[in-house]
Amino acid sequence: MKEIIFRHNILQKDGRVKIPSPIVDSLNIKEGQPIDIILDTQKECIIIRKNDKD
């Protein structure tokens, strides 16, 4: 697995999911494209995966 670390960010809470532009650009995700967000509470990490299934 490639690992890219984005540092010096701050947490913002809202009723919707906002993903920073560098992550969207790195994954080549288009606005409105469906994604899966996986939260692993034991490892304290979030996985963002493109969902190309219809």
PyMOL Python script that loads the backbone (N, CA, C, O; Angstrom):
from pymol import cmd

cmd.read_pdbstr("""\
ATOM      1  N   MET A   1       0.836  -1.175   0.000  1.00  0.00           N
ATOM      2  CA  MET A   1       0.000   0.000   0.000  1.00  0.00           C
ATOM      3  C   MET A   1       0.882   1.240   0.000  1.00  0.00           C
ATOM      4  O   MET A   1       1.834   1.340   0.775  1.00  0.00           O
ATOM      5  N   LYS A   2       0.555   2.185  -0.879  1.00  0.00           N
ATOM      6  CA  LYS A   2       1.241   3.468  -0.862  1.00  0.00           C
ATOM      7  C   LYS A   2       0.681   4.282   0.283  1.00  0.00           C
ATOM      8  O   LYS A   2      -0.516   4.233   0.566  1.00  0.00           O
ATOM      9  N   GLU A   3       1.534   5.017   0.928  1.00  0.00           N
ATOM     10  CA  GLU A   3       1.084   5.846   2.044  1.00  0.00           C
ATOM     11  C   GLU A   3       1.456   7.289   1.763  1.00  0.00           C
ATOM     12  O   GLU A   3       2.621   7.604   1.517  1.00  0.00           O
ATOM     13  N   ILE A   4       0.466   8.161   1.800  1.00  0.00           N
ATOM     14  CA  ILE A   4       0.676   9.595   1.635  1.00  0.00           C
ATOM     15  C   ILE A   4       0.152  10.255   2.897  1.00  0.00           C
ATOM     16  O   ILE A   4      -0.985  10.012   3.302  1.00  0.00           O
ATOM     17  N   ILE A   5       0.957  11.072   3.508  1.00  0.00           N
ATOM     18  CA  ILE A   5       0.569  11.716   4.760  1.00  0.00           C
ATOM     19  C   ILE A   5       0.358  13.201   4.497  1.00  0.00           C
ATOM     20  O   ILE A   5       1.244  13.878   3.975  1.00  0.00           O
ATOM     21  N   PHE A   6      -0.816  13.701   4.859  1.00  0.00           N
ATOM     22  CA  PHE A   6      -1.140  15.119   4.750  1.00  0.00           C
ATOM     23  C   PHE A   6      -1.105  15.691   6.164  1.00  0.00           C
ATOM     24  O   PHE A   6      -1.963  15.371   6.987  1.00  0.00           O
ATOM     25  N   ARG A   7      -0.132  16.522   6.439  1.00  0.00           N
ATOM     26  CA  ARG A   7       0.042  17.075   7.783  1.00  0.00           C
ATOM     27  C   ARG A   7      -0.474  18.512   7.840  1.00  0.00           C
ATOM     28  O   ARG A   7      -0.808  19.117   6.822  1.00  0.00           O
ATOM     29  N   HIS A   8      -0.527  19.031   9.057  1.00  0.00           N
ATOM     30  CA  HIS A   8      -0.887  20.424   9.328  1.00  0.00           C
ATOM     31  C   HIS A   8      -2.323  20.731   8.901  1.00  0.00           C
ATOM     32  O   HIS A   8      -2.601  21.813   8.385  1.00  0.00           O
ATOM     33  N   ASN A   9      -3.224  19.786   9.114  1.00  0.00           N
ATOM     34  CA  ASN A   9      -4.637  20.008   8.857  1.00  0.00           C
ATOM     35  C   ASN A   9      -5.358  20.158  10.186  1.00  0.00           C
ATOM     36  O   ASN A   9      -4.829  19.785  11.233  1.00  0.00           O
ATOM     37  N   ILE A  10      -6.560  20.702  10.141  1.00  0.00           N
ATOM     38  CA  ILE A  10      -7.357  20.831  11.354  1.00  0.00           C
ATOM     39  C   ILE A  10      -8.675  20.097  11.154  1.00  0.00           C
ATOM     40  O   ILE A  10      -9.135  19.913  10.027  1.00  0.00           O
ATOM     41  N   LEU A  11      -9.269  19.686  12.252  1.00  0.00           N
ATOM     42  CA  LEU A  11     -10.536  18.968  12.222  1.00  0.00           C
ATOM     43  C   LEU A  11     -11.682  19.960  12.109  1.00  0.00           C
ATOM     44  O   LEU A  11     -11.726  20.953  12.835  1.00  0.00           O
ATOM     45  N   GLN A  12     -12.606  19.691  11.203  1.00  0.00           N
ATOM     46  CA  GLN A  12     -13.830  20.465  11.083  1.00  0.00           C
ATOM     47  C   GLN A  12     -14.996  19.489  11.137  1.00  0.00           C
ATOM     48  O   GLN A  12     -14.961  18.450  10.477  1.00  0.00           O
ATOM     49  N   LYS A  13     -16.017  19.803  11.905  1.00  0.00           N
ATOM     50  CA  LYS A  13     -17.178  18.932  12.010  1.00  0.00           C
ATOM     51  C   LYS A  13     -18.345  19.567  11.260  1.00  0.00           C
ATOM     52  O   LYS A  13     -18.538  20.782  11.286  1.00  0.00           O
ATOM     53  N   ASP A  14     -19.111  18.719  10.598  1.00  0.00           N
ATOM     54  CA  ASP A  14     -20.268  19.181   9.840  1.00  0.00           C
ATOM     55  C   ASP A  14     -21.179  17.983   9.635  1.00  0.00           C
ATOM     56  O   ASP A  14     -20.807  16.860   9.977  1.00  0.00           O
ATOM     57  N   GLY A  15     -22.344  18.197   9.092  1.00  0.00           N
ATOM     58  CA  GLY A  15     -23.283  17.116   8.846  1.00  0.00           C
ATOM     59  C   GLY A  15     -23.006  16.359   7.567  1.00  0.00           C
ATOM     60  O   GLY A  15     -23.717  15.402   7.263  1.00  0.00           O
ATOM     61  N   ARG A  16     -22.009  16.747   6.813  1.00  0.00           N
ATOM     62  CA  ARG A  16     -21.657  16.079   5.559  1.00  0.00           C
ATOM     63  C   ARG A  16     -20.167  15.759   5.556  1.00  0.00           C
ATOM     64  O   ARG A  16     -19.417  16.262   6.393  1.00  0.00           O
ATOM     65  N   VAL A  17     -19.754  14.943   4.637  1.00  0.00           N
ATOM     66  CA  VAL A  17     -18.350  14.548   4.557  1.00  0.00           C
ATOM     67  C   VAL A  17     -17.631  15.469   3.583  1.00  0.00           C
ATOM     68  O   VAL A  17     -18.039  15.612   2.431  1.00  0.00           O
ATOM     69  N   LYS A  18     -16.566  16.084   4.051  1.00  0.00           N
ATOM     70  CA  LYS A  18     -15.738  16.930   3.206  1.00  0.00           C
ATOM     71  C   LYS A  18     -14.348  16.298   3.159  1.00  0.00           C
ATOM     72  O   LYS A  18     -13.759  15.985   4.194  1.00  0.00           O
ATOM     73  N   ILE A  19     -13.844  16.119   1.964  1.00  0.00           N
ATOM     74  CA  ILE A  19     -12.525  15.511   1.790  1.00  0.00           C
ATOM     75  C   ILE A  19     -11.603  16.572   1.209  1.00  0.00           C
ATOM     76  O   ILE A  19     -11.957  17.215   0.220  1.00  0.00           O
ATOM     77  N   PRO A  20     -10.427  16.770   1.800  1.00  0.00           N
ATOM     78  CA  PRO A  20      -9.504  17.797   1.309  1.00  0.00           C
ATOM     79  C   PRO A  20      -9.126  17.584  -0.162  1.00  0.00           C
ATOM     80  O   PRO A  20      -8.980  16.450  -0.619  1.00  0.00           O
ATOM     81  N   SER A  21      -8.975  18.679  -0.883  1.00  0.00           N
ATOM     82  CA  SER A  21      -8.656  18.635  -2.312  1.00  0.00           C
ATOM     83  C   SER A  21      -7.426  17.798  -2.658  1.00  0.00           C
ATOM     84  O   SER A  21      -7.461  17.078  -3.656  1.00  0.00           O
ATOM     85  N   PRO A  22      -6.323  17.857  -1.871  1.00  0.00           N
ATOM     86  CA  PRO A  22      -5.165  17.023  -2.222  1.00  0.00           C
ATOM     87  C   PRO A  22      -5.490  15.530  -2.237  1.00  0.00           C
ATOM     88  O   PRO A  22      -4.925  14.783  -3.036  1.00  0.00           O
ATOM     89  N   ILE A  23      -6.399  15.089  -1.356  1.00  0.00           N
ATOM     90  CA  ILE A  23      -6.778  13.678  -1.326  1.00  0.00           C
ATOM     91  C   ILE A  23      -7.624  13.349  -2.549  1.00  0.00           C
ATOM     92  O   ILE A  23      -7.411  12.328  -3.204  1.00  0.00           O
ATOM     93  N   VAL A  24      -8.584  14.217  -2.855  1.00  0.00           N
ATOM     94  CA  VAL A  24      -9.439  14.017  -4.028  1.00  0.00           C
ATOM     95  C   VAL A  24      -8.595  13.967  -5.294  1.00  0.00           C
ATOM     96  O   VAL A  24      -8.811  13.115  -6.156  1.00  0.00           O
ATOM     97  N   ASP A  25      -7.631  14.882  -5.407  1.00  0.00           N
ATOM     98  CA  ASP A  25      -6.751  14.917  -6.582  1.00  0.00           C
ATOM     99  C   ASP A  25      -5.874  13.673  -6.657  1.00  0.00           C
ATOM    100  O   ASP A  25      -5.683  13.117  -7.739  1.00  0.00           O
ATOM    101  N   SER A  26      -5.337  13.228  -5.518  1.00  0.00           N
ATOM    102  CA  SER A  26      -4.461  12.058  -5.503  1.00  0.00           C
ATOM    103  C   SER A  26      -5.198  10.790  -5.908  1.00  0.00           C
ATOM    104  O   SER A  26      -4.620   9.919  -6.560  1.00  0.00           O
ATOM    105  N   LEU A  27      -6.471  10.677  -5.528  1.00  0.00           N
ATOM    106  CA  LEU A  27      -7.266   9.495  -5.862  1.00  0.00           C
ATOM    107  C   LEU A  27      -8.016   9.639  -7.177  1.00  0.00           C
ATOM    108  O   LEU A  27      -8.688   8.708  -7.622  1.00  0.00           O
ATOM    109  N   ASN A  28      -7.896  10.818  -7.802  1.00  0.00           N
ATOM    110  CA  ASN A  28      -8.580  11.097  -9.069  1.00  0.00           C
ATOM    111  C   ASN A  28     -10.089  10.872  -8.937  1.00  0.00           C
ATOM    112  O   ASN A  28     -10.708  10.208  -9.769  1.00  0.00           O
ATOM    113  N   ILE A  29     -10.661  11.436  -7.881  1.00  0.00           N
ATOM    114  CA  ILE A  29     -12.101  11.337  -7.625  1.00  0.00           C
ATOM    115  C   ILE A  29     -12.773  12.577  -8.200  1.00  0.00           C
ATOM    116  O   ILE A  29     -12.317  13.698  -7.975  1.00  0.00           O
ATOM    117  N   LYS A  30     -13.844  12.376  -8.931  1.00  0.00           N
ATOM    118  CA  LYS A  30     -14.613  13.484  -9.495  1.00  0.00           C
ATOM    119  C   LYS A  30     -15.717  13.875  -8.511  1.00  0.00           C
ATOM    120  O   LYS A  30     -16.210  13.032  -7.762  1.00  0.00           O
ATOM    121  N   GLU A  31     -16.101  15.146  -8.514  1.00  0.00           N
ATOM    122  CA  GLU A  31     -17.169  15.610  -7.636  1.00  0.00           C
ATOM    123  C   GLU A  31     -18.462  14.869  -7.959  1.00  0.00           C
ATOM    124  O   GLU A  31     -18.857  14.770  -9.121  1.00  0.00           O
ATOM    125  N   GLY A  32     -19.109  14.358  -6.938  1.00  0.00           N
ATOM    126  CA  GLY A  32     -20.343  13.611  -7.113  1.00  0.00           C
ATOM    127  C   GLY A  32     -20.144  12.121  -7.323  1.00  0.00           C
ATOM    128  O   GLY A  32     -21.112  11.361  -7.308  1.00  0.00           O
ATOM    129  N   GLN A  33     -18.896  11.688  -7.520  1.00  0.00           N
ATOM    130  CA  GLN A  33     -18.615  10.265  -7.717  1.00  0.00           C
ATOM    131  C   GLN A  33     -18.824   9.528  -6.390  1.00  0.00           C
ATOM    132  O   GLN A  33     -18.382  10.005  -5.345  1.00  0.00           O
ATOM    133  N   PRO A  34     -19.498   8.362  -6.421  1.00  0.00           N
ATOM    134  CA  PRO A  34     -19.714   7.627  -5.170  1.00  0.00           C
ATOM    135  C   PRO A  34     -18.403   7.073  -4.604  1.00  0.00           C
ATOM    136  O   PRO A  34     -17.541   6.589  -5.337  1.00  0.00           O
ATOM    137  N   ILE A  35     -18.284   7.159  -3.283  1.00  0.00           N
ATOM    138  CA  ILE A  35     -17.102   6.638  -2.598  1.00  0.00           C
ATOM    139  C   ILE A  35     -17.560   5.837  -1.386  1.00  0.00           C
ATOM    140  O   ILE A  35     -18.685   5.999  -0.913  1.00  0.00           O
ATOM    141  N   ASP A  36     -16.684   4.976  -0.888  1.00  0.00           N
ATOM    142  CA  ASP A  36     -16.884   4.273   0.376  1.00  0.00           C
ATOM    143  C   ASP A  36     -15.893   4.859   1.367  1.00  0.00           C
ATOM    144  O   ASP A  36     -14.721   5.054   1.045  1.00  0.00           O
ATOM    145  N   ILE A  37     -16.366   5.137   2.570  1.00  0.00           N
ATOM    146  CA  ILE A  37     -15.494   5.613   3.643  1.00  0.00           C
ATOM    147  C   ILE A  37     -15.528   4.559   4.737  1.00  0.00           C
ATOM    148  O   ILE A  37     -16.586   4.264   5.295  1.00  0.00           O
ATOM    149  N   ILE A  38     -14.364   3.993   5.042  1.00  0.00           N
ATOM    150  CA  ILE A  38     -14.253   2.914   6.015  1.00  0.00           C
ATOM    151  C   ILE A  38     -13.488   3.445   7.226  1.00  0.00           C
ATOM    152  O   ILE A  38     -12.358   3.916   7.107  1.00  0.00           O
ATOM    153  N   LEU A  39     -14.122   3.360   8.384  1.00  0.00           N
ATOM    154  CA  LEU A  39     -13.501   3.810   9.624  1.00  0.00           C
ATOM    155  C   LEU A  39     -13.082   2.590  10.432  1.00  0.00           C
ATOM    156  O   LEU A  39     -13.916   1.766  10.807  1.00  0.00           O
ATOM    157  N   ASP A  40     -11.789   2.481  10.695  1.00  0.00           N
ATOM    158  CA  ASP A  40     -11.251   1.393  11.524  1.00  0.00           C
ATOM    159  C   ASP A  40     -10.927   2.002  12.888  1.00  0.00           C
ATOM    160  O   ASP A  40      -9.903   2.664  13.055  1.00  0.00           O
ATOM    161  N   THR A  41     -11.808   1.771  13.854  1.00  0.00           N
ATOM    162  CA  THR A  41     -11.625   2.396  15.167  1.00  0.00           C
ATOM    163  C   THR A  41     -10.481   1.775  15.960  1.00  0.00           C
ATOM    164  O   THR A  41      -9.910   2.431  16.832  1.00  0.00           O
ATOM    165  N   GLN A  42     -10.142   0.530  15.675  1.00  0.00           N
ATOM    166  CA  GLN A  42      -9.025  -0.096  16.384  1.00  0.00           C
ATOM    167  C   GLN A  42      -7.693   0.483  15.916  1.00  0.00           C
ATOM    168  O   GLN A  42      -6.817   0.757  16.736  1.00  0.00           O
ATOM    169  N   LYS A  43      -7.534   0.671  14.612  1.00  0.00           N
ATOM    170  CA  LYS A  43      -6.294   1.230  14.080  1.00  0.00           C
ATOM    171  C   LYS A  43      -6.324   2.754  14.041  1.00  0.00           C
ATOM    172  O   LYS A  43      -5.312   3.398  13.766  1.00  0.00           O
ATOM    173  N   GLU A  44      -7.510   3.330  14.323  1.00  0.00           N
ATOM    174  CA  GLU A  44      -7.710   4.780  14.287  1.00  0.00           C
ATOM    175  C   GLU A  44      -7.332   5.355  12.933  1.00  0.00           C
ATOM    176  O   GLU A  44      -6.546   6.298  12.837  1.00  0.00           O
ATOM    177  N   CYS A  45      -7.910   4.763  11.876  1.00  0.00           N
ATOM    178  CA  CYS A  45      -7.644   5.260  10.535  1.00  0.00           C
ATOM    179  C   CYS A  45      -8.920   5.229   9.699  1.00  0.00           C
ATOM    180  O   CYS A  45      -9.866   4.503  10.006  1.00  0.00           O
ATOM    181  N   ILE A  46      -8.926   6.026   8.644  1.00  0.00           N
ATOM    182  CA  ILE A  46     -10.045   6.097   7.714  1.00  0.00           C
ATOM    183  C   ILE A  46      -9.530   5.702   6.340  1.00  0.00           C
ATOM    184  O   ILE A  46      -8.465   6.152   5.918  1.00  0.00           O
ATOM    185  N   ILE A  47     -10.283   4.862   5.640  1.00  0.00           N
ATOM    186  CA  ILE A  47      -9.945   4.460   4.279  1.00  0.00           C
ATOM    187  C   ILE A  47     -11.002   5.037   3.352  1.00  0.00           C
ATOM    188  O   ILE A  47     -12.198   4.862   3.588  1.00  0.00           O
ATOM    189  N   ILE A  48     -10.574   5.722   2.302  1.00  0.00           N
ATOM    190  CA  ILE A  48     -11.483   6.275   1.301  1.00  0.00           C
ATOM    191  C   ILE A  48     -11.255   5.479   0.027  1.00  0.00           C
ATOM    192  O   ILE A  48     -10.132   5.395  -0.472  1.00  0.00           O
ATOM    193  N   ARG A  49     -12.332   4.895  -0.497  1.00  0.00           N
ATOM    194  CA  ARG A  49     -12.220   4.029  -1.669  1.00  0.00           C
ATOM    195  C   ARG A  49     -13.273   4.442  -2.697  1.00  0.00           C
ATOM    196  O   ARG A  49     -14.430   4.683  -2.353  1.00  0.00           O
ATOM    197  N   LYS A  50     -12.858   4.519  -3.961  1.00  0.00           N
ATOM    198  CA  LYS A  50     -13.803   4.824  -5.022  1.00  0.00           C
ATOM    199  C   LYS A  50     -14.778   3.670  -5.157  1.00  0.00           C
ATOM    200  O   LYS A  50     -14.385   2.506  -5.077  1.00  0.00           O
ATOM    201  N   ASN A  51     -16.060   3.989  -5.365  1.00  0.00           N
ATOM    202  CA  ASN A  51     -17.087   2.983  -5.529  1.00  0.00           C
ATOM    203  C   ASN A  51     -17.602   3.090  -6.966  1.00  0.00           C
ATOM    204  O   ASN A  51     -18.475   3.908  -7.256  1.00  0.00           O
ATOM    205  N   ASP A  52     -17.064   2.266  -7.856  1.00  0.00           N
ATOM    206  CA  ASP A  52     -17.437   2.324  -9.264  1.00  0.00           C
ATOM    207  C   ASP A  52     -18.627   1.430  -9.585  1.00  0.00           C
ATOM    208  O   ASP A  52     -19.043   1.337 -10.739  1.00  0.00           O
ATOM    209  N   LYS A  53     -19.180   0.765  -8.559  1.00  0.00           N
ATOM    210  CA  LYS A  53     -20.322  -0.133  -8.780  1.00  0.00           C
ATOM    211  C   LYS A  53     -21.609   0.676  -8.863  1.00  0.00           C
ATOM    212  O   LYS A  53     -21.791   1.639  -8.118  1.00  0.00           O
ATOM    213  N   ASP A  54     -22.499   0.285  -9.767  1.00  0.00           N
ATOM    214  CA  ASP A  54     -23.809   0.942  -9.866  1.00  0.00           C
ATOM    215  C   ASP A  54     -24.882   0.061  -9.321  1.00  0.00           C
ATOM    216  O   ASP A  54     -26.053   0.443  -9.319  1.00  0.00           O
TER     217      ASP A  54
END
""", "prot")
cmd.dss("prot")
cmd.show_as("cartoon", "prot")
cmd.util.cbc("prot")
cmd.orient("prot")
